[in-house]
Amino acid sequence: MHAENRLHPSDLLWPLFVTDGEGVEEPIASLPGVSRWSVDGIVARAREARDAGIPCLALFPNTQPDRRSDDGAEALNPDNLMCRAIRAIKDAVPGIGILTDVALDPYTVHGQDGLLDEAGYVVNDATIDVLIGQSLNQAAAGADIIAPSDMMDGRVGAIREALEEEGHANVQIMAYAAKYASAFYGPFRDAVGSRGLLKGDKKSYQMDPANSEEALREVALDLAEGADSVMVKPGLPYLDIIARVKDAFSVPVFAYQVSGEYAMIEAAAAAGAGDRDALVLETLLAFKRAGCSGVLTYHALHAARLLGA
């Protein structure tokens, strides 16, 4: 009766990994219980999400090595994995939302989120030009929410303008506004096939984990450029950032409970250090308490089923 916050399946977004082929399920060793699915499998997962009350899927492609390049051109292919998955889900489960990742790391041979200059430094403005094309490609395929995760400066405004000009005024932008250069991303990079490719690090464009005032400046910029909602990533180590963003801006704030966080919960449960169901629900409730409108979590289906039981 006195609970100040409640968790519901509608608070959850389910990240899913798409791979090539048909009838394919590829378990990810560093993410126990999570697999890459071919498009037909992703459609089946979309039906499960709908039936469990999950309102939105977040898609990430595991691009074939021969389709990766220095310039990430596969991101602009209207028949790439992401676009095929979007269309298949919308045909089969039209009522579920689709959030799509906009960044070049799944498409580059070097694993960086943007284009590189001769010195190996990620170049901001040239990258934005490709991100615009990637966003329009995904919107044309049927994406409901474009989520730029690249952390290039000015990309939200450029993408918003392009979406408006191309007739996609109702496509939302959820900006990865405070994305930290974190040690918790390793299993995700395994899932999209970029860990072994990554040259250097991403500290020149992702945020310093020591900084919180910078997060507020980054969020303010993305909102001024037209973001409909913002994301903080990772999640649990940055609950203070989530709370500060919500207090400062009173906009929809989402958190990404990233792959390393998921893997730690699974490892703790496997070691008998805690009850899996209780760990999952308590951590997700922490995001709501901090001010989140929703959470991207690999535990989404499991949690939704627990909440609906």
Solvent accessible surface area in square Angstrom, and as a share of the most:
residue,aa,sasa,rsa
1,M,210,0.94
2,H,167,0.75
3,A,62,0.48
4,E,163,0.73
5,N,53,0.27
6,R,157,0.57
7,L,27,0.13
8,H,106,0.47
9,P,12,0.08
10,S,61,0.40
11,D,16,0.08
12,L,0,0.00
13,L,8,0.04
14,W,24,0.08
15,P,1,0.01
16,L,8,0.04
17,F,1,0.00
18,V,0,0.00
19,T,8,0.05
20,D,58,0.30
21,G,48,0.46
22,E,147,0.66
23,G,65,0.63
24,V,42,0.24
25,E,94,0.42
26,E,60,0.27
27,P,105,0.66
28,I,7,0.03
29,A,104,0.81
30,S,38,0.25
31,L,0,0.00
32,P,65,0.41
33,G,83,0.80
34,V,18,0.10
35,S,11,0.07
36,R,41,0.15
37,W,50,0.17
38,S,0,0.00
39,V,26,0.15
40,D,68,0.35
41,G,11,0.10
42,I,0,0.00
43,V,17,0.10
44,A,34,0.26
45,R,37,0.14
46,A,0,0.00
47,R,107,0.39
48,E,52,0.23
49,A,0,0.00
50,R,118,0.43
51,D,107,0.55
52,A,21,0.16
53,G,37,0.35
54,I,3,0.02
55,P,60,0.38
56,C,10,0.06
57,L,0,0.00
58,A,0,0.00
59,L,0,0.00
60,F,2,0.01
61,P,1,0.00
62,N,28,0.14
63,T,7,0.04
64,Q,42,0.19
65,P,117,0.74
66,D,128,0.66
67,R,112,0.41
68,R,21,0.08
69,S,35,0.23
70,D,102,0.53
71,D,74,0.39
72,G,0,0.00
73,A,51,0.40
74,E,19,0.08
75,A,1,0.01
76,L,78,0.39
77,N,39,0.20
78,P,88,0.55
79,D,75,0.39
80,N,3,0.02
81,L,6,0.03
82,M,1,0.00
83,C,1,0.00
84,R,78,0.28
85,A,0,0.00
86,I,0,0.00
87,R,90,0.33
88,A,26,0.20
89,I,0,0.00
90,K,47,0.20
91,D,122,0.63
92,A,33,0.26
93,V,1,0.01
94,P,93,0.58
95,G,77,0.74
96,I,5,0.03
97,G,16,0.15
98,I,0,0.00
99,L,0,0.00
100,T,0,0.00
101,D,8,0.04
102,V,0,0.00
103,A,0,0.00
104,L,0,0.00
105,D,13,0.07
106,P,2,0.01
107,Y,3,0.01
108,T,0,0.00
109,V,55,0.32
110,H,9,0.04
111,G,1,0.01
112,Q,9,0.04
113,D,1,0.01
114,G,0,0.00
115,L,28,0.14
116,L,56,0.28
117,D,59,0.31
118,E,188,0.84
119,A,95,0.73
120,G,45,0.43
121,Y,127,0.48
122,V,11,0.06
123,V,43,0.25
124,N,46,0.24
125,D,104,0.54
126,A,46,0.36
127,T,0,0.00
128,I,18,0.09
129,D,99,0.51
130,V,22,0.13
131,L,0,0.00
132,I,39,0.20
133,G,25,0.24
134,Q,1,0.00
135,S,1,0.01
136,L,42,0.21
137,N,18,0.09
138,Q,2,0.01
139,A,8,0.06
140,A,78,0.60
141,A,13,0.10
142,G,27,0.26
143,A,4,0.03
144,D,52,0.27
145,I,25,0.13
146,I,0,0.00
147,A,0,0.00
148,P,0,0.00
149,S,5,0.03
150,D,0,0.00
151,M,11,0.05
152,M,6,0.02
153,D,95,0.49
154,G,35,0.34
155,R,6,0.02
156,V,0,0.00
157,G,22,0.21
158,A,27,0.21
159,I,0,0.00
160,R,35,0.13
161,E,107,0.48
162,A,14,0.11
163,L,0,0.00
164,E,86,0.39
165,E,128,0.57
166,E,105,0.47
167,G,64,0.61
168,H,42,0.19
169,A,59,0.46
170,N,146,0.75
171,V,16,0.09
172,Q,89,0.40
173,I,0,0.00
174,M,3,0.01
175,A,0,0.00
176,Y,0,0.00
177,A,0,0.00
178,A,0,0.00
179,K,13,0.06
180,Y,0,0.00
181,A,19,0.15
182,S,17,0.11
183,A,105,0.81
184,F,57,0.24
185,Y,9,0.04
186,G,15,0.14
187,P,18,0.11
188,F,24,0.10
189,R,43,0.16
190,D,42,0.22
191,A,0,0.00
192,V,0,0.00
193,G,34,0.33
194,S,2,0.01
195,R,118,0.43
196,G,82,0.79
197,L,61,0.30
198,L,40,0.20
199,K,132,0.56
200,G,69,0.66
201,D,82,0.43
202,K,12,0.05
203,K,144,0.61
204,S,67,0.43
205,Y,26,0.10
206,Q,10,0.04
207,M,4,0.02
208,D,71,0.37
209,P,74,0.46
210,A,88,0.68
211,N,57,0.29
212,S,33,0.21
213,E,98,0.44
214,E,42,0.19
215,A,0,0.00
216,L,31,0.16
217,R,145,0.53
218,E,35,0.16
219,V,0,0.00
220,A,42,0.32
221,L,101,0.50
222,D,9,0.04
223,L,39,0.19
224,A,92,0.71
225,E,50,0.22
226,G,27,0.26
227,A,11,0.09
228,D,64,0.33
229,S,6,0.04
230,V,0,0.00
231,M,1,0.00
232,V,0,0.00
233,K,12,0.05
234,P,0,0.00
235,G,0,0.00
236,L,55,0.27
237,P,60,0.38
238,Y,20,0.08
239,L,41,0.21
240,D,81,0.42
241,I,6,0.03
242,I,0,0.00
243,A,34,0.26
244,R,87,0.32
245,V,0,0.00
246,K,64,0.27
247,D,122,0.63
248,A,59,0.45
249,F,56,0.23
250,S,90,0.58
251,V,31,0.18
252,P,61,0.38
253,V,0,0.00
254,F,31,0.13
255,A,0,0.00
256,Y,2,0.01
257,Q,1,0.01
258,V,2,0.01
259,S,0,0.00
260,G,9,0.08
261,E,3,0.01
262,Y,6,0.02
263,A,22,0.17
264,M,108,0.48
265,I,14,0.07
266,E,22,0.10
267,A,60,0.46
268,A,31,0.24
269,A,25,0.19
270,A,93,0.72
271,A,85,0.66
272,G,66,0.63
273,A,83,0.64
274,G,27,0.26
275,D,91,0.47
276,R,80,0.29
277,D,52,0.27
278,A,55,0.43
279,L,52,0.26
280,V,1,0.00
281,L,52,0.26
282,E,124,0.55
283,T,21,0.12
284,L,0,0.00
285,L,66,0.33
286,A,9,0.07
287,F,0,0.00
288,K,37,0.16
289,R,153,0.56
290,A,18,0.14
291,G,19,0.18
292,C,5,0.03
293,S,49,0.31
294,G,1,0.01
295,V,0,0.00
296,L,0,0.00
297,T,1,0.00
298,Y,14,0.05
299,H,3,0.01
300,A,0,0.00
301,L,22,0.11
302,H,51,0.23
303,A,0,0.00
304,A,1,0.01
305,R,129,0.47
306,L,52,0.26
307,L,57,0.28
308,G,62,0.60
309,A,123,0.95
